[in-house]
Structure formats: structure tokens, C-alpha cells
Amino acid sequence: MKQFSPILCACVLAMILSAAASAEVRLKDKWVYVSTNLLVQKNVDQFIALMEHSKKAGYTGILLADYKFGVLDRQDERYFTNARRAIASARELDIELIPAVFPIGYASAILAHDPNLIEGLPVVDAPLEARGGKLVPLMPEGTKLASGDFEELDSRGGFAGWWQENIGRSVFADRDVVRHGQVSVRMQDIARQDPRYGHCRLHQLVKTEPFKVYHLGVWIKTEDFDAPGAVRLQVLAKKPETLTYQDLDIKRTQDWTHYDVVFNSLENAEARIYCGVWGGKSGKLWWDDLVMEPGGFVNVIRRDACPVKLTSADGPSPAEAGASARVGGKTTYLEGRDFSRIVDPKLGNERYPGTFAAWHTPPEVTVPADSRIREGQRVLASYFHPMIVGDSQVTSSLLDPKVYTLLEDEFTRVHRLFQAKRYMMSHDEIRVGGWTPDYAGKTMGEVLAMNVRKCCEIIRKHAPQARICVWSDMFDPNHNARADYYLVKTTWAGSWEGLPKDTVLVDWYAGVAPKTLAFFHSRGHEQILAGYYDGNVEANVKTWMDSAKASPARVTGIIYTTWRSDYANLEKFIEEVRKYER
């Protein structure tokens, strides 16, 4: 047998790799991301016009998301008439529709059927006291917010009990504009005092008991305040670092308006409460009357994996038992006998089914006359509650069997309507999970691998010829498939093991593009690039296409991905893509 020189082999290999790295990238799929509500006639008209526009520009498909896909069982004929009209238009235009299904991380449609399927965080031994025939939530011992009304000033003219930035320069004690009392906090000239970051914050370290739920309420007023989205009432700790992810809908100019935030202390014995601005610019903003109180049974979850337990308060203290232990007492009280059934009728039903609010008045729990709980007695409650991320993002359980029943029902209805050749699984940004007893002994990565495998099986069962696509982030170790992700227990590592090899990964984080392409290529996956994201067209396309050209990965498509429904750059985007295909 003829032998080849190792040096010659190395040179040939280098030439092959170099040729592959500089090869042209030909993208057969050029999609546009569209999120709409096909129930509304005007939306359908606009969608058809957008398809016509996209086809003319050179796009081949529409990645279509509609909340209503998850609640097709509740739609009347008007929705299906509109949907069929849109589908017929797509066929006439010869433009592919790729429906998005299985919204695990943005699970309002799933939870519209049963809000108790939401992921929950544990509350352990929250203290209650029997008063006047009711169980009243108590603040855990040692937890107290100092000077939340901002009335007490220190020797510098700052607010007693608070650490504050730039006293007398961007933070002021205002005696003229107050909601209550004599003093409020005024913030102004923020960018002038901190032109680099726009920071202006007050914060206070507060003792907490682990695994308790707390409510923060505050009043805010603004006047020509630039960057209202930078205002936060936030709670930071050690593990995880951030305990709150709720947005405050601040207007540029508004009168005194009340805002609520809920957080769970999780494993932390202390937390830092922030009232502040990150990225502030001009204008004025006032804070007043900040309160911290026990969260009670707000949004209490009721399903088998989220038990509610009330016991006597005669067990060991949390310090004696350990921070993460379920303590309880010697007596376990019975729901329906010693206290009324604990249900929150507003759970997942704030405006319509499937919508959640972080805070509302918690449900009352009554104590009947013949209860073993006596007037003035303290009891301990353990239960689960959800966390809302951003304005309204909620996550469904990844394990409850009812979730899979709902997912299969969703897919069969969507497939019956669309008969699509490809479907997009919406497994992205799953930000809460792993705390309920059914996750014991499993990592979140193992659970997600099982979940996505089952979801693929559902699609294969009802549409065996269909191709399956999925967002990359929860399966990418260079992105979200890691530990310390939002309010998720354990790690997402290994989630990628549940992906069948013929699953198409839709990569969307340009910041790690080369690593993402290499990782999924090593696992044999075809990949599609999700570009734009309402940013700089040239820079985004360049990042992705340069990375694709330098990679041996099998990249077959790109998506004009806009979260703002801004389609002004459709032509510009595809022209930039074509520069790399020439």
C-alpha cells in the first residue's frame, strides 16, 4: 500500500478546511418572523400584505406565532375562516408558513387551560396568626425595612438606613413634592452626574428568612423623565444574584402611581432592596412610601406537585433546622377542617384566562369555630407560588402529564389547520423551574431533554413527514443551557441530548455565533440563523454570515427576526444577506 507523508496529509487537510471556511453560503430558506392574532380581521389583511411584500423582496417563508394556536379549542368559526384565508394566500404566493408550537417558556396559552400548571417557587414555614377567625400572614422574625417612607434623614441630608448615590447631586430629599408625609426621594440630572452609566440608586440590606415570599409596594411620579424603562424596584442577593425580574411600566410623565413587586428569598438569609435607575438620562423621578410585607397566599398553586401544608409552630427554628429544610411542627392541620380551602381565584385570570399579575390582594383563609387552631395561635404554612418575568412571562411545568395532553391537543389542531411541512418548537427562555418535588433527583437539563424528546414524538406521531425546528438558546451551552439561569434550580447542561439529529436549530444569539455553529455542527444538526432583532442590519448580518462562512456547519437559512413587528428593513436585510451569497 502506498504511504502518504504526514506533512502532505496535513497540507491537504488544511487546504480542504480553508476551502470550506471560505466557501459561499447559499441559503435556501429566507424567513420572516411574524407574531400576530389571526382572530382580528385587520391583522389578517396586514399579514397577507406582509406576505406579498416578503415574497416580492425574495423571502421564502413566514415563521408564524399566534397565541391563539394554544387555545384553538376555544375559537369560533371566525378565527378559522381568517386562518384559512391567510393559508390560501400563502399557497397562492408560494411562500411557506412555519407555525410555532409548544410555548413552554411563554406559557400563557397552556396555562389558560389550567393556571395551576405554572412552575412554582417554594415557601417554607411562613408564619401565620389566627385573628378574628382568619389566618393573617406575619413578617418573618427579624425582617424589617427601615425608613421605607423616606421621612428620616441623616446628617448628610440623605435618607437614614439607605445607601445612596450622589446625595445632593442626583438624589435629593424633596419637601415640596410628596405623596404622603413630609419628604419624598427625588432623582434628577442623572446623566450629568453619571454620564457613563446613568446610575442613580438607593439600596438597603434587609434580613430575610430563606424560602419566604415578600411583597414590595412603592409609589412613583415622573416629570419629563427620559428612559423610563430604566427604572427598577429590584432585589439582589447571593444565590441567585437577582430575585426579581418584573418590569415597571413607567411613563415619561405621570402622577403618583403604585407599583408592586413580589420576590422569594429562596436560599438567602439577606437581600438588598434597590430603588433606582440604570441608564437614566434627563427629567425628574420621585419615590415615596415603600412598604415590605409578607406575600401571603397570593397566586398560591394547587396541583399534586405543589402541596399546601399547615402545621403548628412548635418545631425547631429555621436556624436550628437548616436554611433549606422543611421544618414544620408536631401537628399537621387539615384543609377543610381546621382551615378553609386555600385557593386564589385570580391565579392566571387577571384580565382573561392565562394572564398573571405579580400582586393582588391575597385570598383570605378562615378558621372555623371547631378548628384545632385557636385564636392568637401561630401556625406555619408551606406551599408554592409562581414568579412573573418581565411584564407577563410565565413558564409551565415540564413534567406534569396534563401539560403533555395539552401540547398534543394543541399540535393536532394546528396541524389539522395548516398541514405544514415544518414546525417551530418554542422552547426558549425558560426562566423558572426545578423547585417542585417532582423534579427531585433530576437536573433541569435532564428534564428538558426528556421534554423536547416527547414534543418531537408528538409531532412525529401526527405529522411524520414534517421537519422540526427549535430555538437554540436552551440547548446551547454557550448561551442559556447552563447553571445560574434566572430563577431555575440546577443546570440546563445536557438538554441538547434530547434533540433528535434531524432537528433544525434556529440560532439567535450573535454574540456567540462561532461557538454555537460549531457546537450544533458537532452534533450533526442543520442550522438556521435568526438575525436582526431590531438592531443594526449590517452588523447583525455580518456577524452571522462571517461566522457561517468560516464554519463547516450546515447553515441552510436565515430569518428576519423582529420582536417589534417592524418590517421597514425587509429589503435592506435580504440585500445584506445576498452580498455574502455572491
Buried (B, 14 or more C-beta within 10 A) or exposed (E): EEEEEEEEEEEEEEEEEEEEEEEEBEBEBBBBBBBBBBBBEEBBEBBBEBBBBBBEBEBBBBBBBBBBBBBBEEBEEEBBEBBEBBBEBBEEBEBBBBBBBBBBBBBBBBBBBBBBBBBBBBBBBBBBBBEEEBBBBBBBEEBEBEBBBBBEBBEEEBBEBBEBBBBEBBBBBBEEBBBEEEBBBBBBBBBEBBEEEBBBBBBBBBBBBBBBBBBBBBBBBBBEBBBBEBBBBBBBBEEBEEBBBBBBEBEEEBEBBEBBBBBBBBBBBBBBBBBBBBBBBEBBBBBBBBEBBBBBBBBBBBBEBBEBBBBBBEBEEBEEBEBEBBBBBEBEBEEEEBBBEBBBEBBBBBEEBBBBBBBBEBBEBEBEEEBBBEEEBBBBBBBBBBBBBEEBBBBBBBBBEBBBEBBBBBBBBBBEBBEBEBBBBBBBBBBBBBBBEBBEEBBBBBBBBBBBEBBBEBBEEBBEEBBBBBBBBBBBBBBBBBBEBBBBBBBBBBBBBBBEEEBBBBBBBBEBBBBBBBBBBEEEBBBBBBBBBEEEBEEBBBBBBBBBBBBBBBBBBBBBBBEEEEBEBBBBBBBBBEEBEE
